[in-house]
Amino acid sequence: MNYFDDEQIKKGRKLVFSIIIIVLAVEVFNFIHYILTNGFENVFKQLVSLGLFSLFSYLFYKGYKWTEFIIPFLLFQDILAGLFYLLKQAGILQAFSGWLMLIITVVMAIFGGLFLGGSDNLAAFMKYQKELRR
């Protein structure tokens, strides 16, 4: 049994909750925006996406280490899609390339995952959650 600093675990838990709330808020906003702009056609795809976000958020809370890279990837994808859409609508980005967005998303997700992985508080909380699963 590993011993953990209770303060680090509490700070890590707060960090995880904050990340989960941000991720789910962005995804719910995207879901509502999709329905308002497109109606209810293809809403099943958005529901599946929302369900996957919820599942990954739950697994992230439970301490699965691999979700530290999935969560930033999904979050940055939504943020960048919105940014590229706004730039395209404003006429700033005429040659919109999905490949460019994909490359930027992957790079940002890697750095986001490394940032999350480098947090001592988050690492302590993840180790604590892993110990609870045993």
Buried (B, 14 or more C-beta within 10 A) or exposed (E): EEEBEEEBBEBBBEBBEEBBEEBBEBBEEBBEEBEEEEEEEEEEEBEEBBEEBBEBBEBBBBBBBEBBBBBBBBBBBBEBBBBBEEEEEEEEBEEEEEEEBEEBBEEBBBEBBEEBEEBEBBBBBBBBBBEEEE
